[in-house]
Amino acid sequence: MQAQGEAKKTTLTITDNRTGKSYEVPIENDTIRAIDLRQIKVNPDDFGMMTYDPAFMNTASCKSKITFIDGDKGILRYRGYPIEQLAEKCSYLEVAYLLLYGELPNKTQLADWSTHITTHTFVHENMKKLMDGFHHDAHPMGMFIGGLAALSTFYPSAKHIEDKKERELTFYRLIGKAPTLSAYAYRHSIGMPYVHPDNELSYAANFLSMMFRIAEPKYKPHPALEKALDVLFILHADHEQNCSANAMRGVGSSHVDPYSAAAAAAAALYGPLHGGANEAVLRMLDEIGSKDKIPAFIKEVKEGKGRLMGFGHRIYKNYDPRASIIKKLADQVFEVTGRNPKLDIALELERIALQDDYFVKRKLYPNVDFYSGLIYQAMKFPVDLFPVLFAIGRMSGWLAQWAEMLDDADQKIARPRQVYLGYVTRDVPAMNQRG
Ligand code: CMC
């Protein structure tokens, strides 16, 4: 027990029972540095102790000041501001600025920032040729990822990643052009001409115009739908060290240009366990088809024959605060578009799952992707575009994570260790001696 008046020690003492030796390592922010374990050895020429942590279940890969999540309490904050307040009081561009610069913009800063983004929405005409090269049924996420990587060839000076002016330009370009690439991917898939950005529209409205404008001289989306899309971008803007942010940081740590790093992040997002889940939810609801088929579907999930997509989260073990906001948003959207008939299946699925021991025990709750797809579909976005919509919002978060990584003196090229369990050494046999 600690004696009265004795200063609390911020160290951890580890005893290696193989040798009986004890080691004292410093604790900072409730963490120890893995490299401090390297001194723990049985023999002097041993490599030294490492930690084994597949999937980073309990390893902090960085220090960050961007996003805070308390998964047990269902809390999500960007730069200290609760997601609920940001969704209610701010626009996506304000939130993007907050993520990148650490503070909300004042009126002048917001006007400048919006102008910069708006005036960087156009893409080089050759990008249309790139889009034209894809099959008509190419998945838009593949086109989007390809488009991001291709942008690096149009802006070769972006590789000067220490140059703050270049970085700023990259922020404007990637946030500005992400909706343009997405809309072009969609227009290509339906064989419609590409629609140029409209500088008079808001970020979300311009995207809707590039997606859906046909022959109208001016496209004006319904204000409720414009607002809903903007809120969805806010909810997706960042989520600390998720799979795609980790890809952005990991790939960016090689000091590649930011367009290539963003393409890698978007590729990570594409997977059905991450941003591809919103698409998978809709496909799952289609497959279930009607409420009476839900019990059989849940039974199969519990037997390990598939997952209930849009449920569960590595961090949230209570509820995903983004899902709660989206559920309310859905009502506002459905007032304009009419109710998505799949909502009834989703609500019933949620009701049954939340009462079922399998899901309760594992703390599986609806995540951001469970209801977002229903809104997107009601707004007439095709299902395979859903992950791209996630990526548009997440672009600002990726860039904030990337810039923070570059400015962090602790960071180096990301290069994990492994526990090698293969053959020690053996001779190459001749072809006729191989099994
Ligand atoms: N349906 C059925 N069982 C599940 C599900 C699910 N959606 N998610 C987790 N489980 C089970 C899993 O089988 C395991 O059971 P057991 O202990 O018996 O082996 C247990 O719950 C723990 O799962 P895990 O895979 O170890 O958990 P994780 O933290 O590695 O995975 C997850 C998190 C999000 C990948 C996972 O919950 C999942 O696959 N969910 C469905 C996909 C999805 O909706 N993804 C979107 C995530 S939110 C958007 C984003 O930020 O990307």
Boltz pocket constraint, residues with backbone or C-beta under 6 A from the ligand:
constraints:
  - pocket:
      binder: B
      contacts: [[A, 239], [A, 242], [A, 272], [A, 273], [A, 274], [A, 275], [A, 277], [A, 301], [A, 306], [A, 307], [A, 308], [A, 309], [A, 310], [A, 311], [A, 312], [A, 313], [A, 314], [A, 315], [A, 362], [A, 364], [A, 367], [A, 368], [A, 369]]
      max_distance: 6.0
